[in-house]
Amino acid sequence: MAEAARLGGLSRLVLPETNAREATSAGGIEAYGVRGLREAAEFLRTGRGVETAEPWSEEDEHEVAAENFADVAGQAYAKRALEVAVAGAHNVFTLGQIETHRSL
C-alpha cells in the first residue's frame, strides 16, 4: 500500500499504528500510525496529536524474519500457498499481526 501510494504521488499515509513503521520502508513516505478511527479523524481535522513513524530498519527486517509458521493453527490454504511459492523460488509478501493462542 505504501509503495503504491508513493508511486501515485502521495507522500503521507495515515494507517494503523502497528503498520506505520513498516510503511516507511517504501521510502519517501511519512507514515502516521493511529490507534483507531477517532484518533485518525482528529488528526486529519487538526493535524496534531500523531507523530510520524520512525523509519524501518535492518533490525526490523530480522525481527519479522524470525517468525515461524510452525505455531500457525489452521490456515491450510495459506500455508500450502507459501509452500508452493517457496518450492518454486517465488517471492511472497505477507503482512499482518501474528497472535498465538495456546491451550493450557
DSSP file (Angstrom, degrees, kcal/mol; ACC not computed):
  #  RESIDUE AA STRUCTURE BP1 BP2  ACC     N-H-->O    O-->H-N    N-H-->O    O-->H-N    TCO  KAPPA ALPHA  PHI   PSI    X-CA   Y-CA   Z-CA
    1    1 A M     >        0   0    0      0, 0.0     4,-2.4     0, 0.0     5,-0.2   0.000 360.0 360.0 360.0 -44.4    0.0    0.0    0.0
    2    2 A A  H  >  +     0   0    0      2,-0.2     4,-2.6     1,-0.2     5,-0.2   0.908 360.0  50.3 -65.0 -41.2    2.8    2.4    0.9
    3    3 A E  H  > S+     0   0    0      2,-0.2     4,-2.6     1,-0.2    -1,-0.2   0.920 111.5  48.0 -62.8 -43.6    4.7    1.6   -2.3
    4    4 A A  H  > S+     0   0    0      2,-0.2     4,-1.7     1,-0.2    -2,-0.2   0.888 111.1  51.5 -64.3 -38.9    1.5    2.2   -4.4
    5    5 A A  H  <>S+     0   0    0     -4,-2.4     5,-2.7     2,-0.2    -2,-0.2   0.931 111.2  47.3 -62.6 -45.3    0.9    5.5   -2.6
    6    6 A R  H ><5S+     0   0    0     -4,-2.6     3,-1.7     1,-0.2    -2,-0.2   0.929 112.3  48.7 -62.4 -45.7    4.4    6.7   -3.3
    7    7 A L  H 3<5S+     0   0    0     -4,-2.6    -1,-0.2     1,-0.3    -2,-0.2   0.800 107.7  57.2 -64.6 -27.6    4.2    5.7   -6.9
    8    8 A G  T 3<5S-     0   0    0     -4,-1.7    -1,-0.3    -5,-0.2    -2,-0.2   0.393 125.4-101.4 -83.7   3.6    0.9    7.5   -7.1
    9    9 A G  T < 5S+     0   0    0     -3,-1.7     2,-0.2     1,-0.3    -3,-0.2   0.525  77.4 135.2  93.1   5.2    2.5   10.7   -5.9
   10   10 A L      < -     0   0    0     -5,-2.7    -1,-0.3    -6,-0.2     3,-0.1  -0.589  31.8-174.9 -86.1 151.0    1.4   10.7   -2.3
   11   11 A S        +     0   0    0     -2,-0.2    19,-3.1     1,-0.2     2,-0.3   0.473  64.2  49.5-122.2  -6.4    3.9   11.5    0.4
   12   12 A R  E     -a   30   0A   0     17,-0.2     2,-0.4    -7,-0.1    19,-0.2  -0.991  56.2-172.9-138.7 145.7    1.9   10.8    3.6
   13   13 A L  E     -a   31   0A   0     17,-2.6    19,-2.8    -2,-0.3     2,-0.5  -0.988  14.4-153.5-134.3 144.1   -0.2    8.0    4.9
   14   14 A V  E     +a   32   0A   0     -2,-0.4    19,-0.2    17,-0.2    17,-0.1  -0.987  39.4 142.9-112.7 122.7   -2.5    7.5    8.0
   15   15 A L  E     -a   33   0A   0     17,-2.3    19,-2.2    -2,-0.5     5,-0.1  -0.906  54.6 -51.7-151.1 174.1   -2.7    3.9    8.9
   16   16 A P  E >>  -a   34   0A   0      0, 0.0     3,-2.0     0, 0.0     4,-1.0  -0.210  50.7-121.4 -55.9 142.2   -2.9    1.5   11.9
   17   17 A E  H >> S+     0   0    0     17,-2.3     4,-0.6     1,-0.3     3,-0.5   0.830 110.5  60.0 -53.2 -37.5   -0.2    2.2   14.5
   18   18 A T  H 34 S+     0   0    0     16,-0.2    -1,-0.3     1,-0.2     4,-0.2   0.682 112.6  38.1 -68.9 -16.9    1.1   -1.4   14.2
   19   19 A N  H <> S+     0   0    0     -3,-2.0     4,-1.8     2,-0.1    -1,-0.2   0.505  90.8  90.0-109.3  -7.2    1.8   -0.9   10.4
   20   20 A A  H <X S+     0   0    0     -4,-1.0     4,-0.9    -3,-0.5    -2,-0.1   0.907  86.9  48.5 -62.0 -46.1    3.1    2.6   10.3
   21   21 A R  H >< S+     0   0    0     -4,-0.6     3,-0.9     1,-0.2    35,-0.4   0.912 111.2  50.6 -63.4 -41.9    6.8    1.8   10.8
   22   22 A E  H >4 S+     0   0    0      1,-0.2     3,-1.8    -4,-0.2    -1,-0.2   0.850 101.0  63.8 -64.2 -33.8    6.8   -0.8    8.2
   23   23 A A  H >< S+     0   0    0     -4,-1.8     3,-1.5     1,-0.3    -1,-0.2   0.784  90.3  66.8 -61.9 -26.8    5.1    1.6    5.7
   24   24 A T  G X< S+     0   0    0     -4,-0.9     3,-1.8    -3,-0.9     5,-0.3   0.679  79.9  80.1 -68.7 -15.0    8.2    3.8    5.8
   25   25 A S  G <  S+     0   0    0     -3,-1.8    -1,-0.3    -4,-0.3    -2,-0.2   0.693  78.1  70.8 -65.9 -16.4   10.2    1.0    4.1
   26   26 A A  G <  S-     0   0    0     -3,-1.5    -1,-0.3    -4,-0.2    -2,-0.2   0.716 104.8-131.9 -70.0 -19.6    8.7    2.2    0.8
   27   27 A G  S <  S+     0   0    0     -3,-1.8    -2,-0.1    -4,-0.2     3,-0.1   0.477  80.9  44.8  76.5 136.5   10.8    5.3    1.1
   28   28 A G  S    S+     0   0    0      1,-0.2     2,-0.4    -4,-0.1    -3,-0.1   0.651  87.5 115.4  73.8  15.0    9.6    8.8    0.6
   29   29 A I        -     0   0    0     -5,-0.3     2,-0.7    -6,-0.1   -17,-0.2  -0.966  55.8-150.2-120.7 130.5    6.5    8.2    2.7
   30   30 A E  E     -a   12   0A   0    -19,-3.1   -17,-2.6    -2,-0.4     2,-0.5  -0.895  22.8-159.1 -93.0 119.7    5.7    9.9    6.0
   31   31 A A  E     -a   13   0A   0     -2,-0.7    22,-3.3    22,-0.3     2,-0.6  -0.877   9.8-165.3-107.0 130.5    3.6    7.3    7.9
   32   32 A Y  E     -aB  14  52A   0    -19,-2.8   -17,-2.3    -2,-0.5     2,-0.5  -0.958  11.4-152.6-114.8 114.4    1.3    8.4   10.8
   33   33 A G  E     -a   15   0A   0     18,-0.6     2,-0.3    -2,-0.6    18,-0.2  -0.758  14.1-173.6 -92.8 128.6    0.2    5.5   13.0
   34   34 A V  E     -a   16   0A   0    -19,-2.2   -17,-2.3    -2,-0.5   -16,-0.2  -0.853  27.5-139.8-119.7 155.5   -3.2    5.8   14.8
   35   35 A R  S    S-     0   0    0     -2,-0.3     2,-0.3   -19,-0.2     3,-0.1   0.546  79.3 -18.3 -90.3  -8.8   -4.9    3.6   17.3
   36   36 A G  S  > S-     0   0    0      1,-0.1     4,-2.1   -19,-0.0    -1,-0.2  -0.985  75.3 -80.5-179.0 176.3   -8.4    4.0   15.9
   37   37 A L  H  > S+     0   0    0     -2,-0.3     4,-2.9     1,-0.2     5,-0.2   0.855 120.9  56.6 -64.9 -36.6  -10.8    5.9   13.7
   38   38 A R  H  > S+     0   0    0      1,-0.2     4,-2.3     2,-0.2    -1,-0.2   0.941 109.7  45.3 -60.9 -46.3  -11.5    8.6   16.3
   39   39 A E  H  > S+     0   0    0      2,-0.2     4,-2.4     1,-0.2    -1,-0.2   0.891 113.1  51.2 -64.3 -39.3   -7.7    9.4   16.6
   40   40 A A  H  X S+     0   0    0     -4,-2.1     4,-2.7     2,-0.2     5,-0.2   0.931 110.4  48.3 -62.9 -46.0   -7.4    9.4   12.7
   41   41 A A  H  X S+     0   0    0     -4,-2.9     4,-2.2     1,-0.2    -2,-0.2   0.914 112.3  48.8 -61.8 -43.4  -10.3   11.8   12.3
   42   42 A E  H  X S+     0   0    0     -4,-2.3     4,-2.6    -5,-0.2     5,-0.4   0.910 112.4  48.7 -63.4 -42.2   -8.9   14.1   15.0
   43   43 A F  H  X S+     0   0    0     -4,-2.4     4,-3.1     1,-0.2    -2,-0.2   0.924 112.4  47.5 -63.8 -44.7   -5.5   14.1   13.4
   44   44 A L  H  < S+     0   0    0     -4,-2.7    -1,-0.2     1,-0.2    -2,-0.2   0.853 115.1  47.1 -65.2 -33.7   -7.0   14.8    9.9
   45   45 A R  H  < S+     0   0    0     -4,-2.2    -2,-0.2    -5,-0.2    -1,-0.2   0.910 131.1  16.6 -73.0 -43.0   -9.1   17.6   11.3
   46   46 A T  H  < S-     0   0    0     -4,-2.6    -3,-0.2     2,-0.2    -2,-0.2   0.692  86.6-132.6-107.6 -23.0   -6.4   19.3   13.3
   47   47 A G  S  < S+     0   0    0     -4,-3.1     2,-0.3    -5,-0.4    -4,-0.2   0.634  74.3 101.7  75.7  13.1   -3.0   18.0   12.0
   48   48 A R        +     0   0    0     -6,-0.4    -1,-0.3    -5,-0.1    -2,-0.2  -0.843  49.1  47.0-127.2 162.8   -1.9   17.4   15.6
   49   49 A G  S    S+     0   0    0     -2,-0.3     2,-0.4    -3,-0.1    -1,-0.1   0.294  89.5  82.3  97.1  -9.4   -1.6   14.6   18.1
   50   50 A V        -     0   0    0     -7,-0.1     2,-0.2    -3,-0.1    -1,-0.1  -0.994  62.1-150.3-132.7 129.6    0.1   11.9   16.0
   51   51 A E        -     0   0    0     -2,-0.4   -18,-0.6   -18,-0.2     2,-0.1  -0.587  30.5 -97.7 -92.6 156.8    3.9   11.7   15.3
   52   52 A T  B     -B   32   0A   0     -2,-0.2   -20,-0.2   -20,-0.2    -1,-0.1  -0.445  47.5-102.6 -69.6 148.0    5.5   10.3   12.2
   53   53 A A        -     0   0    0    -22,-3.3   -22,-0.3   -33,-0.1    -1,-0.1  -0.384  35.9-103.9 -70.9 147.9    6.6    6.7   12.5
   54   54 A E        -     0   0    0      1,-0.1   -30,-0.2    -2,-0.1    -1,-0.1  -0.409  51.1 -89.9 -65.3 147.9   10.3    6.0   12.9
   55   55 A P        -     0   0    0      0, 0.0    -1,-0.1     0, 0.0     2,-0.1  -0.289  43.2-103.1 -63.0 146.7   12.0    4.7    9.7
   56   56 A W        -     0   0    0    -35,-0.4     2,-0.2    -3,-0.1   -34,-0.1  -0.428  47.2-164.9 -64.5 139.8   12.0    1.0    9.1
   57   57 A S     >  -     0   0    0     -2,-0.1     4,-1.5    -3,-0.1     3,-0.3  -0.758  36.1-101.1-128.2 172.3   15.5   -0.5    9.8
   58   58 A E  H  > S+     0   0    0     -2,-0.2     4,-1.8     1,-0.2     5,-0.2   0.863 120.3  58.0 -59.0 -38.2   17.5   -3.6    9.2
   59   59 A E  H  > S+     0   0    0      1,-0.2     4,-2.0     2,-0.2    -1,-0.2   0.874 103.0  53.3 -62.4 -37.4   16.8   -4.8   12.8
   60   60 A D  H  > S+     0   0    0     -3,-0.3     4,-2.2     1,-0.2    -1,-0.2   0.898 105.4  54.8 -62.8 -40.2   13.0   -4.7   12.0
   61   61 A E  H  X S+     0   0    0     -4,-1.5     4,-2.0     1,-0.2    -2,-0.2   0.908 109.2  46.4 -59.9 -44.0   13.6   -6.9    9.0
   62   62 A H  H  X S+     0   0    0     -4,-1.8     4,-1.0     2,-0.2    -1,-0.2   0.854 109.1  55.1 -69.1 -35.0   15.3   -9.5   11.1
   63   63 A E  H  < S+     0   0    0     -4,-2.0     3,-0.4     1,-0.2     4,-0.3   0.919 110.5  45.1 -64.4 -43.1   12.6   -9.4   13.7
   64   64 A V  H >< S+     0   0    0     -4,-2.2     3,-1.5     1,-0.2    -2,-0.2   0.900 110.1  55.1 -66.5 -40.7    9.9  -10.1   11.1
   65   65 A A  H 3< S+     0   0    0     -4,-2.0    -1,-0.2     1,-0.3    -2,-0.2   0.710  96.0  68.3 -66.6 -19.4   12.0  -12.9    9.5
   66   66 A A  T 3< S+     0   0    0     -4,-1.0    -1,-0.3    -3,-0.4    -2,-0.2   0.613  74.4 109.0 -77.8 -11.3   12.3  -14.7   12.9
   67   67 A E    <   -     0   0    0     -3,-1.5     2,-0.4    -4,-0.3    -3,-0.0  -0.305  58.8-148.1 -65.4 152.3    8.6  -15.5   13.0
   68   68 A N    >   -     0   0    0      1,-0.1     3,-0.8     0, 0.0    -2,-0.1  -0.980  16.8-151.0-130.4 133.7    7.8  -19.2   12.5
   69   69 A F  G >  S+     0   0    0     -2,-0.4     3,-1.6     1,-0.2    -1,-0.1   0.492  81.0  91.3 -80.9  -2.6    4.8  -20.8   10.8
   70   70 A A  G 3  S+     0   0    0      1,-0.3    -1,-0.2     3,-0.0     0, 0.0   0.800  87.0  49.9 -62.5 -27.7    5.1  -24.0   13.0
   71   71 A D  G <  S+     0   0    0     -3,-0.8     2,-0.6     2,-0.1    -1,-0.3   0.423  82.0 114.7 -91.0   1.1    2.7  -22.4   15.5
   72   72 A V    <   -     0   0    0     -3,-1.6     2,-0.5    28,-0.1    28,-0.1  -0.617  54.6-154.1 -77.4 119.6    0.1  -21.4   13.0
   73   73 A A        -     0   0    0     -2,-0.6     2,-0.1    28,-0.0    -2,-0.1  -0.799  60.4 -17.4 -94.1 132.1   -3.1  -23.3   13.7
   74   74 A G  S    S+     0   0    0     -2,-0.5     5,-0.1     1,-0.1    -2,-0.0  -0.479  77.3 120.2  76.5-148.5   -5.4  -23.9   10.7
   75   75 A Q     >  +     0   0    0     -2,-0.1     4,-2.7     1,-0.1     5,-0.2   0.848  33.4 164.0  55.8  38.9   -4.9  -21.7    7.6
   76   76 A A  H  >  +     0   0    0      1,-0.2     4,-2.5     2,-0.2     5,-0.2   0.878  69.9  49.5 -56.9 -42.6   -4.2  -24.7    5.5
   77   77 A Y  H  > S+     0   0    0      2,-0.2     4,-2.4     1,-0.2    -1,-0.2   0.914 112.4  47.4 -65.4 -42.4   -4.7  -22.9    2.2
   78   78 A A  H  > S+     0   0    0      2,-0.2     4,-2.0     1,-0.2    -2,-0.2   0.922 113.3  47.8 -64.8 -44.0   -2.4  -20.1    3.1
   79   79 A K  H  X S+     0   0    0     -4,-2.7     4,-2.1     1,-0.2    -2,-0.2   0.910 112.1  49.8 -64.2 -40.9    0.3  -22.4    4.4
   80   80 A R  H  X S+     0   0    0     -4,-2.5     4,-2.4    -5,-0.2    -2,-0.2   0.904 108.4  53.1 -64.1 -41.0    0.0  -24.6    1.2
   81   81 A A  H  X S+     0   0    0     -4,-2.4     4,-2.3     1,-0.2    -1,-0.2   0.892 109.6  49.0 -60.8 -39.7    0.3  -21.4   -1.0
   82   82 A L  H  X S+     0   0    0     -4,-2.0     4,-2.6     2,-0.2    -1,-0.2   0.895 109.3  52.1 -67.0 -39.8    3.5  -20.5    0.9
   83   83 A E  H  X S+     0   0    0     -4,-2.1     4,-2.5     2,-0.2    -2,-0.2   0.921 111.3  46.8 -61.2 -43.9    4.9  -24.0    0.4
   84   84 A V  H  X S+     0   0    0     -4,-2.4     4,-1.7     2,-0.2    -2,-0.2   0.911 112.4  50.1 -65.3 -42.6    4.3  -23.8   -3.3
   85   85 A A  H  <>S+     0   0    0     -4,-2.3     5,-3.1     1,-0.2    -2,-0.2   0.919 113.0  45.9 -62.2 -44.1    5.8  -20.4   -3.6
   86   86 A V  H ><5S+     0   0    0     -4,-2.6     3,-1.6     1,-0.2    -2,-0.2   0.915 109.8  54.0 -66.1 -42.5    8.9  -21.4   -1.7
   87   87 A A  H 3<5S+     0   0    0     -4,-2.5    -1,-0.2     1,-0.3    -2,-0.2   0.840 112.2  44.9 -61.5 -32.6    9.3  -24.6   -3.7
   88   88 A G  T 3<5S-     0   0    0     -4,-1.7    -1,-0.3    -5,-0.2    -2,-0.2   0.323 113.9-117.4 -93.1   8.2    9.2  -22.6   -6.9
   89   89 A A  T < 5 +     0   0    0     -3,-1.6     2,-0.2     1,-0.2    -3,-0.2   0.860  62.8 152.8  58.3  38.3   11.6  -19.9   -5.6
   90   90 A H      < -     0   0    0     -5,-3.1     2,-0.2    -6,-0.2    -1,-0.2  -0.654  47.3-109.3 -95.3 155.1    8.9  -17.2   -5.9
   91   91 A N        -     0   0    0     -2,-0.2     2,-0.4     2,-0.0    -1,-0.1  -0.561  31.9-168.0 -80.7 147.9    8.7  -14.1   -3.8
   92   92 A V        -     0   0    0     -2,-0.2     2,-0.5     2,-0.0   -10,-0.0  -1.000   8.1-162.0-137.5 134.9    6.0  -13.8   -1.2
   93   93 A F        +     0   0    0     -2,-0.4     2,-0.4     2,-0.0    -2,-0.0  -0.975  14.3 176.8-118.2 120.6    4.9  -10.7    0.7
   94   94 A T        -     0   0    0     -2,-0.5     2,-0.4     2,-0.0    -2,-0.0  -0.928   3.8-177.0-121.2 149.4    2.9  -11.2    3.9
   95   95 A L        +     0   0    0     -2,-0.4     2,-0.3     2,-0.1   -76,-0.0  -0.996  29.6  84.3-145.6 136.8    1.7   -8.6    6.2
   96   96 A G        -     0   0    0     -2,-0.4     2,-0.5   -78,-0.1    -2,-0.0  -0.912  69.2 -71.9 156.6 179.6   -0.2   -8.8    9.5
   97   97 A Q        -     0   0    0     -2,-0.3     2,-0.6     2,-0.0    -2,-0.1  -0.885  38.2-140.8-106.9 131.6    0.0   -9.3   13.1
   98   98 A I        -     0   0    0     -2,-0.5     2,-0.5     2,-0.0    -2,-0.0  -0.811  20.0-178.0 -95.9 125.9    0.7  -12.8   14.5
   99   99 A E        -     0   0    0     -2,-0.6     2,-0.5     2,-0.0    -2,-0.0  -0.984  10.9-154.5-120.8 132.5   -1.2  -13.8   17.6
  100  100 A T        -     0   0    0     -2,-0.5     2,-0.5   -28,-0.1   -28,-0.1  -0.895   8.0-171.5-109.3 137.7   -0.6  -17.1   19.2
  101  101 A H        -     0   0    0     -2,-0.5     2,-0.4   -30,-0.3   -28,-0.0  -0.990   8.1-174.9-127.2 121.6   -3.2  -18.9   21.3
  102  102 A R        -     0   0    0     -2,-0.5     2,-0.2     2,-0.0    -2,-0.0  -0.925  25.0-119.4-120.1 143.0   -2.1  -22.0   23.2
  103  103 A S              0   0    0     -2,-0.4    -2,-0.0     1,-0.1     0, 0.0  -0.516 360.0 360.0 -74.6 145.3   -4.3  -24.3   25.3
  104  104 A L              0   0    0     -2,-0.2    -1,-0.1     0, 0.0    -2,-0.0   0.440 360.0 360.0 -91.3 360.0   -3.4  -24.6   28.9
